[in-house]
Amino acid sequence: MIRHCILCWQAVALLFLLSTPVFAAPEIDATLTENLTELLADRALKNARVGLEVRNVESGEAIFAHHADVALVPASTMKVVTAAAALNNLGPSYTFSTVVHSGGVIDSAGRLKGNLYVQGHGDPTMVVEKLWKLVYDLKLAGLQRVEGDVIFDEGFLTTDYVLPGWNKEKDIENGPSYFPALSALSLNFNTVAIIVAPGSEVGKPARVQLETPAGTYVTLNNEVTTGSYGSRRALEIKRNVGESTISYTVTGSMPTGAKMRKYYRAVADPTAHFMAAWEEMEKLHGIVVTGRHRRGATPNDARQLLALQSPPLASILMDMNKYSNNYMAELVLRTLGAETHGLPGDTAKGIQAVNTYLMGLGIDETEFNLINGSGLTRQATIRPSHLNEVLLGMSADPRTGNEFRASLAIAGQDGTLVNRLTGQPGTLRGKTGTIDGVHCLTGYVEDASGDLYAFSFMVNDIRGSVSQVRRVHDRFARVMLAAGQPGLAVVEGGPE
């Protein structure tokens, strides 16, 4: 009887096991592993420090890893971390505002007997066209004369305008556009656009001018001559930062018949730049100011006249990530710091918010070191596995996942990947990161069967050409795009 019962229970247990679904980990493709291992032996990676991790987005399973837990310099792939933390804390609909207040009432004659206050909140999309419209809207609201001062309030963010973490002396001196100053009152990416065109005849001065007015803050010195037709174009721009002004001296030669060229250079005091441009807009619209243009705080009892809102954060992040915009990344980071840790927002507070976000993903804070929001630094380190945790976390977030993925460049279509992997099966969305000796790529790749993977491929201490490492990244992408379709050949070569 006992033996009979045991046999019955064994039969029941067997039926239960046969009827219960078994959830096994995704099978790791041996061919894929072989292809990726072979790829890492490419001579372009010789003596470099390389970290690579590929994970299945649906399961989270790592299907390939090579030094995935080694902390490396991320360069601009840091922007995906900044974007994720900003979306998580601020939400995709967050906007940056520029608000105009008054210290009195505009009377029937268009006079404001009191101060006008311009309060900035770090809008990274503020350009001179929007500034023109904002001042024009004041005119439409009836303002013709300010019998007081125009006061510019930059208190939302720190007045330490310098982007930390980048100590390249030449860039500090000359101010390339990718190394911008940062302020709550920012304008035109905190750069000036210098136009250079040949003069009327050989030997005469070339035409050198600013694209947009910058008032008395910016001085332009033209030392460019017009060269003969077909001669070599040789131009140099030197920046000289004064106490309250900045000057750019353009020297060299511009050949006759050459097309106009445009050069961007960063300003040193973005608030002074904003103030000077605002004053020019007042002149254009015929608004008279009897007092001074100066910096200061907006009083609590000031009356709001106008407010200009930026596009939503989700839209801003598309420009930031697709085109790897350092200026936008740093203003987003400082704004994140202001909103999470109080005014004035600065880089340290923003990094604190990003650190908290990463720790919320289960990452130990001792395993990474973040310096700024753009990745323009050699001091920051993070692991490939950490970047993938961000990608997986955002993919699983119904509130922000779609906006995050949409912010990444699409291979062969737009952004920094527009000329890469054209005509390949599947889809890759990613973020590149490059500084001298560093080239990284992180993002999502959908293979030929529709499986989605998160990947982070980081290369540091490159001894040879970065372009050759880019070729290896493209080979990696082709391997992944071809995965999931037996017999599909991995395409070599093609556009870089």
Secondary structure, DSSP 8 states (H G I E B T S, - for coil): -HHHHHHHHHHHHHHHHHHS---------HHHHHHHHHHTT-GGGTTSEEEEEEEETTT--EEEEESTTS-B--GGGHHHHHHHHHHHHH-TT---EEEEEESS-B-TTSEE-S-EEEEE---TT--HHHHHHHHHHHHHTT--EESS-EEEE-TTB-S----TT---HHHHHH-BTTS----SS--GGGEEEEEEE--SSTTSB-EEEESS--TTTEEEEEEEEEE-TT---EEEEEEEE-SS-EEEEEEEEEETT---EEEEEE-S-HHHHHHHHHHHHHHHHT-EESS-EEE----TT-EEEEEEE---HHHHHHHHHHTT-HHHHHHHHHHHHHHHH-SSB-HHHHHHHHHHHHHHTT--GGG-B---SS---SS-BB-HHHHHHHHHHHHT-TTTHHHHHHTSEETTTSGGGTTSSTT-SSEEEEEEEEETTEEEEEEEEE-TTS-EEEEEEEEES--S-HHHHHHHHHHHHHHHHHTTSTT-----S---
